[in-house]
Amino acid sequence: MIELWTDGSYSEHTNVGAWAYKINDENVIKTSNIVLENGNTSYRMELRAILKGLKGLKNLTNIKTSINVYSDCKGIVDILNNVREMESRNWRIAKVRKKNGELIPSRHIKDLDLFLGIVQLLKATSHKINFIWIKGHNESNKMTLNVKVDKMAQKARKDYEKYLYGF
């Protein structure tokens, strides 16, 4: 089993965002983070962490395996689990359900480009991918990996803010 831990960080004050992921495998630990500027949101950084983490898994193993993707953003986990279910029934990703069951046309979904990128990766893999919500910033047991990727993303964002603005 492979674990992918993801998190994003964003400051409205500076409009600087960053993301980080950590792949935890018995044989390999791979980490990555990057900073982006302008037009970001915390939601977008969370999605980008998942997308880049899934891309980082591409060359990790050729053996079919289970992958648990952990995110502390419940809304994203719920949507990705719903989209995967819709895709498995050969429905088009034209609509996503709100909590109350109402359908939203895809043109109204913010960050649809990142959702579609994730769905493309899901379609292209033979791995069983589970999206799991975890309570963020919880230091207990295994959740320390969430704290680690959170700190990685925050550090990258703060370092870039310091570079850009001197603080």
C-alpha positions as CSV (number, residue, x, y, z in Angstrom):
1,M,0.0,0.0,0.0
2,I,1.2,3.5,-0.9
3,E,0.2,6.6,1.0
4,L,0.0,10.1,-0.6
5,W,-0.3,12.9,1.9
6,T,-1.2,16.3,0.5
7,D,-1.7,19.9,1.7
8,G,-1.9,23.4,0.4
9,S,-1.1,26.8,2.0
10,Y,-2.4,30.2,0.9
11,S,-2.2,33.7,2.2
12,E,-5.0,36.1,1.1
13,H,-2.8,39.0,2.3
14,T,0.0,38.3,-0.2
15,N,-1.9,36.2,-2.7
16,V,0.9,33.6,-2.5
17,G,0.1,29.9,-2.4
18,A,2.1,26.7,-2.1
19,W,1.4,23.0,-2.0
20,A,3.3,20.0,-0.8
21,Y,2.9,16.2,-1.0
22,K,4.7,13.3,0.6
23,I,4.6,9.8,-0.9
24,N,5.1,7.2,1.8
25,D,5.9,3.7,0.4
26,E,7.8,0.9,2.0
27,N,10.7,1.5,-0.4
28,V,10.5,5.2,-1.3
29,I,9.7,8.4,0.4
30,K,9.3,11.2,-2.1
31,T,8.5,14.8,-1.2
32,S,7.8,17.8,-3.3
33,N,6.6,21.4,-3.0
34,I,6.4,24.4,-5.2
35,V,5.1,28.0,-4.9
36,L,2.7,29.7,-7.2
37,E,1.6,33.3,-7.2
38,N,-1.5,35.2,-8.4
39,G,-5.0,33.9,-8.7
40,N,-4.6,31.3,-6.1
41,T,-6.9,30.1,-3.4
42,S,-6.4,27.7,-0.5
43,Y,-8.8,25.3,-2.3
44,R,-6.7,25.5,-5.5
45,M,-3.5,24.8,-3.6
46,E,-5.1,21.7,-2.0
47,L,-6.2,20.4,-5.4
48,R,-2.8,21.1,-7.0
49,A,-1.1,19.1,-4.2
50,I,-3.3,16.1,-5.0
51,L,-2.8,16.5,-8.8
52,K,1.0,16.8,-8.5
53,G,1.2,14.0,-5.9
54,L,-0.8,11.7,-8.2
55,K,1.6,12.6,-11.1
56,G,4.5,11.9,-8.8
57,L,3.2,8.4,-8.3
58,K,3.2,7.6,-12.0
59,N,6.7,6.2,-12.2
60,L,6.8,4.8,-8.7
61,T,5.5,1.4,-9.3
62,N,4.3,-0.8,-12.1
63,I,2.7,-3.3,-9.8
64,K,-1.1,-2.8,-9.3
65,T,-1.6,-1.6,-5.7
66,S,-3.8,0.4,-3.5
67,I,-3.1,4.1,-3.0
68,N,-4.6,6.1,-0.1
69,V,-4.7,9.8,-0.8
70,Y,-5.0,11.8,2.4
71,S,-6.3,15.4,2.4
72,D,-7.6,17.6,5.2
73,C,-10.0,19.3,2.8
74,K,-13.3,17.4,3.2
75,G,-15.0,19.2,0.3
76,I,-12.4,18.0,-2.2
77,V,-12.4,14.5,-0.9
78,D,-16.2,14.3,-1.1
79,I,-16.2,15.7,-4.7
80,L,-13.4,13.4,-5.9
81,N,-15.1,10.3,-4.4
82,N,-18.4,11.4,-6.0
83,V,-16.7,12.1,-9.4
84,R,-15.0,8.7,-9.3
85,E,-18.3,7.0,-8.7
86,M,-19.9,8.9,-11.5
87,E,-17.1,7.9,-13.9
88,S,-17.2,4.3,-12.9
89,R,-20.9,4.3,-14.0
90,N,-19.7,5.9,-17.3
91,W,-21.4,9.2,-16.5
92,R,-19.8,12.2,-18.0
93,I,-18.1,14.6,-15.6
94,A,-20.6,17.3,-16.6
95,K,-22.1,17.7,-13.2
96,V,-21.1,17.3,-9.6
97,R,-23.6,17.0,-6.7
98,K,-23.9,19.5,-3.9
99,K,-24.4,18.3,-0.4
100,N,-28.2,18.7,-0.8
101,G,-28.1,16.5,-3.9
102,E,-28.6,19.3,-6.4
103,L,-26.5,19.1,-9.6
104,I,-24.2,21.9,-10.6
105,P,-23.3,22.3,-14.2
106,S,-19.5,21.9,-14.7
107,R,-19.0,25.4,-16.0
108,H,-19.9,26.7,-12.5
109,I,-17.4,24.5,-10.7
110,K,-14.4,26.5,-9.6
111,D,-11.0,25.0,-10.4
112,L,-12.6,22.5,-12.9
113,D,-9.2,22.4,-14.7
114,L,-7.6,20.7,-11.7
115,F,-10.5,18.4,-11.1
116,L,-10.4,17.3,-14.7
117,G,-6.7,16.7,-14.5
118,I,-7.2,14.5,-11.5
119,V,-10.0,12.6,-13.2
120,Q,-7.7,12.0,-16.2
121,L,-5.0,10.5,-14.0
122,L,-7.6,8.3,-12.2
123,K,-8.8,7.0,-15.6
124,A,-5.3,6.3,-16.8
125,T,-4.2,4.2,-13.7
126,S,-4.8,0.6,-12.9
127,H,-4.2,1.3,-9.2
128,K,-7.0,1.4,-6.7
129,I,-7.1,4.9,-5.4
130,N,-8.9,5.8,-2.2
131,F,-9.5,9.5,-1.2
132,I,-9.6,9.8,2.6
133,W,-10.4,12.9,4.6
134,I,-8.4,13.4,7.8
135,K,-8.8,16.1,10.4
136,G,-6.1,18.6,9.6
137,H,-3.2,19.5,11.8
138,N,-3.8,16.7,14.3
139,E,-0.5,15.5,15.9
140,S,-1.8,12.1,16.9
141,N,-0.4,8.9,15.5
142,K,-0.2,8.7,11.8
143,M,-1.7,12.1,11.3
144,T,1.8,13.6,11.9
145,L,2.3,13.1,8.2
146,N,-0.5,15.6,7.5
147,V,1.3,18.0,9.9
148,K,4.6,17.5,8.0
149,V,3.1,18.3,4.6
150,D,1.3,21.2,6.1
151,K,4.6,22.6,7.4
152,M,6.3,21.9,4.1
153,A,3.6,23.9,2.2
154,Q,3.6,26.7,4.7
155,K,7.4,27.0,4.7
156,A,7.5,27.1,0.9
157,R,4.9,29.9,0.9
158,K,6.6,31.9,3.6
159,D,10.0,31.6,2.0
160,Y,8.6,32.9,-1.3
161,E,6.8,35.7,0.5
162,K,10.1,36.6,2.1
163,Y,11.7,36.6,-1.3
164,L,9.0,38.7,-2.9
165,Y,8.2,41.1,-0.1
166,G,11.0,40.9,2.4
167,F,8.9,39.7,5.3
